[in-house]
């Protein structure tokens, strides 16, 4: 009974406390999206994905969305300043008042520097008498495990359910449990494509990891563990980590 009471009290505290900005860093297949959703639910803060923001702006026909649509129609990448402007608009919304978890942003040192400047004094902790800069958590997973996670993915073309032949296989090999459709391997999940994605991630993200490491804000968790264990480590990193 005492344990349940304590758990309820901890949950209530998490759902009402000032969390500040949280950034998840990790390669494709590390489970960032899964962890971001869990952490967002636990603290009652929004998960902010640049992909979602971009699609929403385009769908809503905002000025930023129209600019991005024109750029993408030419086959070009949306530039940092436009992505940053969309993130700035999203952070103004009321649900970000206590904090947010950023999934997939920043991706470059330029974006990280912009974010540090933009968030200055936004999340002010009156108890400590200081603002809360982002706390950065790197979800680290071994290269071979990443390959297994990504190349093992199979999806149902009808219901969209995702399986993994190594970790979460269907009851019948190659067949969706829900509707009996034949599962497919997406082109992006081929080994040669994934290997290049992982190399590109290393090239792009290593400077970002170094940037946060130098500022003392980087916390690393072992993403090779079960999902709930990884979540528990992330929560400890958030609640025990000093924000320098």
C-alpha positions as a Markdown table, in Angstrom:
| # | Residue | x | y | z |
|---|---|---|---|---|
| 1 | Unk | 0.0 | 0.0 | 0.0 |
| 2 | Unk | 2.8 | 2.4 | 0.9 |
| 3 | Unk | 4.6 | 1.7 | -2.3 |
| 4 | Unk | 1.4 | 2.4 | -4.3 |
| 5 | Unk | 0.9 | 5.7 | -2.4 |
| 6 | Unk | 4.5 | 6.7 | -3.1 |
| 7 | Unk | 4.1 | 5.9 | -6.8 |
| 8 | Unk | 1.0 | 8.0 | -7.1 |
| 9 | Unk | 2.7 | 10.9 | -5.3 |
| 10 | Unk | 5.7 | 10.6 | -7.7 |
| 11 | Unk | 3.5 | 10.5 | -10.7 |
| 12 | Unk | 1.5 | 13.6 | -9.5 |
| 13 | Unk | 4.8 | 15.5 | -8.9 |
| 14 | Unk | 6.1 | 14.6 | -12.3 |
| 15 | Unk | 2.8 | 15.7 | -14.0 |
| 16 | Unk | 2.9 | 19.1 | -12.4 |
| 17 | Unk | 6.6 | 20.0 | -12.1 |
| 18 | Unk | 8.7 | 22.4 | -14.2 |
| 19 | Unk | 10.6 | 20.0 | -16.5 |
| 20 | Unk | 12.2 | 22.3 | -18.9 |
| 21 | Unk | 13.5 | 21.3 | -22.4 |
| 22 | Unk | 14.7 | 17.7 | -22.9 |
| 23 | Unk | 16.6 | 16.7 | -26.1 |
| 24 | Unk | 16.9 | 13.0 | -27.2 |
| 25 | Unk | 19.9 | 12.2 | -29.4 |
| 26 | Unk | 20.5 | 8.8 | -31.0 |
| 27 | Unk | 20.9 | 7.0 | -34.3 |
| 28 | Unk | 18.0 | 5.6 | -36.4 |
| 29 | Unk | 16.6 | 2.5 | -34.6 |
| 30 | Unk | 17.8 | 3.6 | -31.2 |
| 31 | Unk | 14.2 | 3.9 | -30.0 |
| 32 | Unk | 14.1 | 7.7 | -29.5 |
| 33 | Unk | 10.5 | 8.0 | -30.8 |
| 34 | Unk | 9.3 | 5.3 | -28.4 |
| 35 | Unk | 11.1 | 6.8 | -25.5 |
| 36 | Unk | 10.0 | 10.4 | -26.3 |
| 37 | Unk | 6.3 | 9.2 | -26.3 |
| 38 | Unk | 6.8 | 7.5 | -22.9 |
| 39 | Unk | 8.6 | 10.5 | -21.3 |
| 40 | Unk | 6.1 | 13.0 | -22.7 |
| 41 | Unk | 3.2 | 10.9 | -21.2 |
| 42 | Unk | 4.9 | 10.6 | -17.8 |
| 43 | Unk | 5.5 | 14.3 | -17.4 |
| 44 | Unk | 2.5 | 15.6 | -19.3 |
| 45 | Unk | 4.6 | 17.6 | -21.7 |
| 46 | Unk | 4.4 | 17.6 | -25.5 |
| 47 | Unk | 6.7 | 15.6 | -27.8 |
| 48 | Unk | 7.9 | 18.0 | -30.5 |
| 49 | Unk | 9.1 | 16.4 | -33.8 |
| 50 | Unk | 10.4 | 18.7 | -36.6 |
| 51 | Unk | 8.9 | 16.2 | -39.1 |
| 52 | Unk | 5.4 | 16.7 | -37.5 |
| 53 | Unk | 5.8 | 20.5 | -37.4 |
| 54 | Unk | 6.9 | 20.6 | -41.0 |
| 55 | Unk | 3.9 | 18.5 | -42.2 |
| 56 | Unk | 1.5 | 20.5 | -40.0 |
| 57 | Unk | 2.7 | 23.8 | -41.4 |
| 58 | Unk | 2.5 | 22.6 | -45.0 |
| 59 | Unk | -1.0 | 21.1 | -44.4 |
| 60 | Unk | -2.3 | 24.2 | -42.7 |
| 61 | Unk | -0.9 | 26.5 | -45.5 |
| 62 | Unk | 1.0 | 28.8 | -43.0 |
| 63 | Unk | 3.5 | 31.3 | -44.4 |
| 64 | Unk | 6.3 | 29.1 | -43.2 |
| 65 | Unk | 4.6 | 26.0 | -44.6 |
| 66 | Unk | 4.2 | 27.6 | -48.1 |
| 67 | Unk | 7.9 | 28.5 | -48.1 |
| 68 | Unk | 8.9 | 25.0 | -47.1 |
| 69 | Unk | 6.6 | 23.4 | -49.7 |
| 70 | Unk | 8.2 | 25.5 | -52.5 |
| 71 | Unk | 11.7 | 24.4 | -51.4 |
| 72 | Unk | 10.7 | 20.7 | -51.1 |
| 73 | Unk | 9.0 | 20.9 | -54.5 |
| 74 | Unk | 12.4 | 21.8 | -56.0 |
| 75 | Unk | 13.9 | 18.8 | -54.3 |
| 76 | Unk | 16.0 | 20.9 | -51.9 |
| 77 | Unk | 16.3 | 20.4 | -48.1 |
| 78 | Unk | 14.4 | 22.8 | -45.9 |
| 79 | Unk | 17.1 | 25.2 | -44.5 |
| 80 | Unk | 17.9 | 25.6 | -40.8 |
| 81 | Unk | 16.5 | 29.1 | -40.5 |
| 82 | Unk | 13.1 | 27.9 | -41.7 |
| 83 | Unk | 13.1 | 24.8 | -39.5 |
| 84 | Unk | 14.2 | 27.0 | -36.5 |
| 85 | Unk | 11.3 | 29.5 | -37.2 |
| 86 | Unk | 8.8 | 26.6 | -37.1 |
| 87 | Unk | 10.2 | 25.3 | -33.8 |
| 88 | Unk | 10.1 | 28.8 | -32.3 |
| 89 | Unk | 6.4 | 29.0 | -33.3 |
| 90 | Unk | 5.7 | 25.6 | -31.7 |
| 91 | Unk | 7.5 | 26.5 | -28.5 |
| 92 | Unk | 5.1 | 29.5 | -28.0 |
| 93 | Unk | 2.1 | 27.2 | -27.6 |
| 94 | Unk | 0.6 | 26.9 | -24.1 |
| 95 | Unk | 1.3 | 23.1 | -23.7 |
| 96 | Unk | 5.1 | 23.9 | -23.7 |
| 97 | Unk | 4.8 | 26.1 | -20.6 |
| 98 | Unk | 6.3 | 23.4 | -18.2 |
| 99 | Unk | 8.7 | 21.9 | -20.7 |
| 100 | Unk | 8.9 | 19.7 | -23.8 |
| 101 | Unk | 10.8 | 16.8 | -25.3 |
| 102 | Unk | 12.5 | 17.5 | -28.6 |
| 103 | Unk | 12.7 | 14.5 | -30.9 |
| 104 | Unk | 15.0 | 14.8 | -33.9 |
| 105 | Unk | 15.9 | 18.4 | -33.2 |
| 106 | Unk | 18.5 | 19.9 | -33.1 |
| 107 | Unk | 20.4 | 17.9 | -35.8 |
| 108 | Unk | 23.3 | 20.3 | -36.3 |
| 109 | Unk | 25.6 | 22.5 | -34.1 |
| 110 | Unk | 24.1 | 25.6 | -35.8 |
| 111 | Unk | 20.6 | 24.5 | -34.7 |
| 112 | Unk | 21.8 | 23.7 | -31.2 |
| 113 | Unk | 23.4 | 27.2 | -30.8 |
| 114 | Unk | 20.2 | 28.8 | -32.1 |
| 115 | Unk | 18.1 | 26.7 | -29.6 |
| 116 | Unk | 20.3 | 27.6 | -26.6 |
| 117 | Unk | 19.9 | 31.3 | -27.5 |
| 118 | Unk | 16.1 | 31.0 | -28.1 |
| 119 | Unk | 15.5 | 29.1 | -24.8 |
| 120 | Unk | 17.5 | 31.5 | -22.7 |
| 121 | Unk | 15.3 | 32.5 | -19.7 |
| 122 | Unk | 12.2 | 30.7 | -21.2 |
| 123 | Unk | 12.0 | 28.0 | -18.5 |
| 124 | Unk | 12.8 | 29.9 | -15.2 |
| 125 | Unk | 13.1 | 27.8 | -12.0 |
| 126 | Unk | 12.1 | 30.2 | -9.2 |
| 127 | Unk | 13.3 | 27.7 | -6.5 |
| 128 | Unk | 16.8 | 27.7 | -7.9 |
| 129 | Unk | 16.7 | 31.3 | -9.2 |
| 130 | Unk | 17.9 | 30.4 | -12.6 |
| 131 | Unk | 16.7 | 29.3 | -16.1 |
| 132 | Unk | 16.8 | 25.7 | -17.2 |
| 133 | Unk | 18.9 | 25.0 | -20.3 |
| 134 | Unk | 18.2 | 21.9 | -22.3 |
| 135 | Unk | 19.2 | 18.6 | -20.7 |
| 136 | Unk | 20.5 | 16.3 | -23.5 |
| 137 | Unk | 20.2 | 12.5 | -23.3 |
| 138 | Unk | 22.0 | 10.3 | -25.8 |
| 139 | Unk | 20.4 | 6.9 | -26.4 |
| 140 | Unk | 23.4 | 4.7 | -27.3 |
| 141 | Unk | 23.0 | 1.4 | -29.2 |
| 142 | Unk | 25.7 | -0.9 | -30.7 |
| 143 | Unk | 26.0 | -0.9 | -34.5 |
| 144 | Unk | 25.2 | -4.6 | -34.9 |
| 145 | Unk | 22.1 | -4.3 | -32.8 |
| 146 | Unk | 21.0 | -1.3 | -34.8 |
| 147 | Unk | 21.3 | -3.2 | -38.0 |
| 148 | Unk | 19.2 | -6.1 | -36.6 |
| 149 | Unk | 16.5 | -3.7 | -35.4 |
| 150 | Unk | 16.3 | -1.9 | -38.7 |
| 151 | Unk | 16.8 | -4.7 | -41.2 |
| 152 | Unk | 14.5 | -6.9 | -39.2 |
| 153 | Unk | 11.6 | -4.6 | -39.5 |
| 154 | Unk | 8.6 | -5.8 | -41.5 |
| 155 | Unk | 5.3 | -3.9 | -42.0 |
| 156 | Unk | 1.8 | -4.7 | -42.9 |
| 157 | Unk | 0.8 | -2.8 | -46.1 |
| 158 | Unk | -2.9 | -2.7 | -45.0 |
| 159 | Unk | -3.0 | -2.0 | -41.2 |
| 160 | Unk | 0.5 | -0.5 | -40.9 |
| 161 | Unk | 1.5 | -2.6 | -37.9 |
| 162 | Unk | 5.3 | -3.0 | -37.5 |
| 163 | Unk | 7.0 | -6.2 | -36.6 |
| 164 | Unk | 10.7 | -7.3 | -36.2 |
| 165 | Unk | 11.8 | -10.8 | -37.2 |
| 166 | Unk | 14.4 | -10.8 | -34.4 |
| 167 | Unk | 12.6 | -9.1 | -31.5 |
| 168 | Unk | 8.9 | -9.0 | -32.2 |
| 169 | Unk | 8.0 | -11.6 | -34.9 |
| 170 | Unk | 4.5 | -12.3 | -36.0 |
| 171 | Unk | 2.8 | -15.5 | -34.9 |
| 172 | Unk | 3.1 | -16.9 | -38.4 |
| 173 | Unk | 6.3 | -16.0 | -40.3 |
| 174 | Unk | 5.7 | -13.3 | -42.9 |
| 175 | Unk | 2.0 | -12.9 | -42.0 |
| 176 | Unk | 0.3 | -10.0 | -40.1 |
| 177 | Unk | -1.4 | -11.2 | -36.9 |
| 178 | Unk | -4.2 | -8.7 | -37.3 |
| 179 | Unk | -5.4 | -9.1 | -40.9 |
| 180 | Unk | -3.4 | -11.9 | -42.5 |
| 181 | Unk | -1.7 | -9.8 | -45.0 |
| 182 | Unk | 1.8 | -10.6 | -46.3 |
| 183 | Unk | 4.4 | -8.5 | -44.5 |
| 184 | Unk | 6.8 | -6.4 | -46.6 |
| 185 | Unk | 10.3 | -5.1 | -46.3 |
| 186 | Unk | 10.4 | -1.4 | -47.0 |
| 187 | Unk | 13.1 | -0.2 | -49.4 |
| 188 | Unk | 14.5 | 2.1 | -46.7 |
| 189 | Unk | 15.0 | -1.0 | -44.4 |
| 190 | Unk | 17.5 | -2.7 | -46.8 |
| 191 | Unk | 20.9 | -3.3 | -45.2 |
| 192 | Unk | 22.9 | -1.2 | -47.7 |
| 193 | Unk | 20.5 | 1.8 | -47.3 |
| 194 | Unk | 20.6 | 1.5 | -43.5 |
| 195 | Unk | 24.4 | 1.2 | -43.4 |
| 196 | Unk | 24.6 | 4.5 | -45.3 |
| 197 | Unk | 22.0 | 6.2 | -43.0 |
| 198 | Unk | 24.0 | 5.2 | -39.9 |
| 199 | Unk | 27.2 | 6.5 | -41.5 |
| 200 | Unk | 25.5 | 9.8 | -42.4 |
| 201 | Unk | 24.2 | 10.0 | -38.8 |
| 202 | Unk | 27.7 | 9.6 | -37.4 |
| 203 | Unk | 29.0 | 12.3 | -39.7 |
| 204 | Unk | 26.3 | 14.8 | -38.9 |
| 205 | Unk | 25.7 | 14.1 | -35.2 |
| 206 | Unk | 29.2 | 13.6 | -33.8 |
| 207 | Unk | 29.9 | 17.4 | -33.7 |
| 208 | Unk | 26.5 | 17.9 | -32.0 |
| 209 | Unk | 27.3 | 15.3 | -29.3 |
| 210 | Unk | 30.7 | 17.0 | -28.8 |
| 211 | Unk | 29.0 | 20.4 | -28.5 |
| 212 | Unk | 26.7 | 19.2 | -25.7 |
| 213 | Unk | 29.5 | 17.1 | -24.0 |
| 214 | Unk | 31.7 | 20.2 | -23.8 |
| 215 | Unk | 28.9 | 22.1 | -22.0 |
| 216 | Unk | 28.5 | 19.3 | -19.5 |
| 217 | Unk | 24.9 | 18.7 | -20.4 |
| 218 | Unk | 25.2 | 15.3 | -22.2 |
| 219 | Unk | 23.9 | 12.2 | -20.4 |
| 220 | Unk | 24.2 | 8.8 | -22.0 |
| 221 | Unk | 21.9 | 5.8 | -21.4 |
| 222 | Unk | 22.4 | 2.3 | -22.7 |
| 223 | Unk | 19.7 | 1.7 | -25.4 |
| 224 | Unk | 20.5 | -2.0 | -25.7 |
| 225 | Unk | 18.3 | -2.7 | -22.7 |
| 226 | Unk | 14.6 | -3.5 | -22.5 |
| 227 | Unk | 12.4 | -0.5 | -23.2 |
| 228 | Unk | 11.2 | 0.0 | -19.6 |
| 229 | Unk | 14.7 | -0.1 | -18.3 |
| 230 | Unk | 15.8 | 2.5 | -20.8 |
| 231 | Unk | 12.9 | 4.7 | -19.8 |
| 232 | Unk | 13.9 | 4.4 | -16.1 |
| 233 | Unk | 17.4 | 5.4 | -16.9 |
| 234 | Unk | 16.2 | 8.4 | -18.9 |
| 235 | Unk | 14.0 | 9.5 | -16.0 |
| 236 | Unk | 17.0 | 9.3 | -13.6 |
| 237 | Unk | 19.1 | 11.4 | -16.0 |
| 238 | Unk | 16.3 | 14.0 | -16.2 |
| 239 | Unk | 15.7 | 14.2 | -12.4 |
| 240 | Unk | 19.2 | 13.7 | -11.1 |
| 241 | Unk | 21.2 | 15.6 | -13.8 |
| 242 | Unk | 22.5 | 19.1 | -13.0 |
| 243 | Unk | 21.7 | 21.6 | -15.7 |
| 244 | Unk | 24.9 | 23.6 | -15.9 |
